[in-house]
Amino acid sequence: MDPAVLIFLLYVMIAHELLCGWMQHRRRSAKPRKPAAGPALRSSARVCQGAWRASSQSVKTDRGGRDLRKYGRIAHYRLGCFIDTEPTTAETTSNTANMAAVSSSSRLSKAVRQQYMSLPQGGKCQVTYIWIDGTGEGLRNKTRTLDSEPRSIEDIPEWNFDGSSTYQAEGSNSDMYLVPVRMFRDPFTLDPNKLVLCEVLKYNRLPAETNHRRSCSKIMEQVKEHSIWFGMEQEYTLLGTDGHPFGWPTNGYPAPQGPYYCGVGANNAYGRDIVESHYKACFYAGVKIYGTNAEVMPSQWEFQVGPCEGIEMGDHLWVARFLLHRVCEDFGVVATLDPKPIMGNWNGAGCHTNISTKQMRENGGMQHIEQAIEKLAKKHDEHIRLYDPHEGKDNMRRLTGLHETSSISDFSAGVANRGASIRIPRQVGHEKRGYFEDRRPSANCDPYSVTMAIARTCLLNTEEEKESK
């Protein structure tokens, strides 16, 4: 071969290698391309040749029959198609934005925390004091050390706190008393540590304005012979720390209500880990939790507490709420008890209250149920004012006559009617004894106010009428 031709081919090969190296360098140093506007958000990567849809999840090979899982070409799924590359920076940011906003604290290392939580306590005991703050809705807590594990509520001393920081006192006279009333096991720091629910007293030893337990306890003592039982159904909604419903699309709404109530599956149940963790925490603490279920609106749940007799109802529900907030804190999300967290065609959140007395539970108890309902009808407006912390203003957004509620301005009752003020369960209507359900209390109600009002109206007014005759 002519030497000139060999020299020419050598130059061509060198030029080819230089060109390839230059192009490879450009690809490595180039900035990520900005994705095109619009819903498609197309990637610069090549879409795999397999014809996929969201409903055809069984397809795992391309048209050539190659296993895409083996070759790593099923990298992520987006907008109905698989992309055979790693997501770009812009795509990663978009995916992160679609996740619920969670707190920074929830991202701290739980393994590091566990190193300290497993250390011995040297016979000491941590006692966490819990109380209702000046809003009538919020809960506060702080912890102190006792030299030994308390065996009863009498072993736990009174304490105090700064009421000016909890909307309960002026700074010039801010010390408030914490009086322990009921003790529970602590599911967060474990035995021998305790949680203790407290009443709040002012400087003069009178109950604070939002301490309705003291007056409720007096009423329950007066009706003790009736063995009045309560069961309360606490509804709540999970939110991200940005206030957006947990699991909902960032810009838009989930599918309409229908598949979510008692639903199962990632597309129907949002936040079940929180629900199950709260359930077990209640068990450990000794709270009388009865059950739980997903509610009608997505990311809305319910747990039931009871049956509890008398003052026990309010104590157990308030501690169950505390446990819910603490569990949500660990997961980095928020549980709201707002009666109507999302306006529009979405269900609100209530705290349906089930009531029965010894006479109602016995044969022929239906007549006592009907008598109680008649008395509640006469006191409808008074009860509405007591069934949320803002004298009915919260419930006005919820009790509209729609979404399984009655109208706030009208009283009604019926068998198996979830659109009534009072529902008599179908089984009770059949057996002619049992209990009834007051569906009016809001999710953020004070259970002491609710149970006190019901006991007073249904039982004490009867005693007053007898005395007047």
Order of alpha helices (4+ residues) and beta strands (2+ residues): alpha-beta-beta-alpha-alpha-beta-beta-beta-beta-beta-alpha-beta-alpha-beta-beta-alpha-beta-beta-alpha-alpha-alpha-alpha-beta-beta-alpha-beta-alpha-alpha
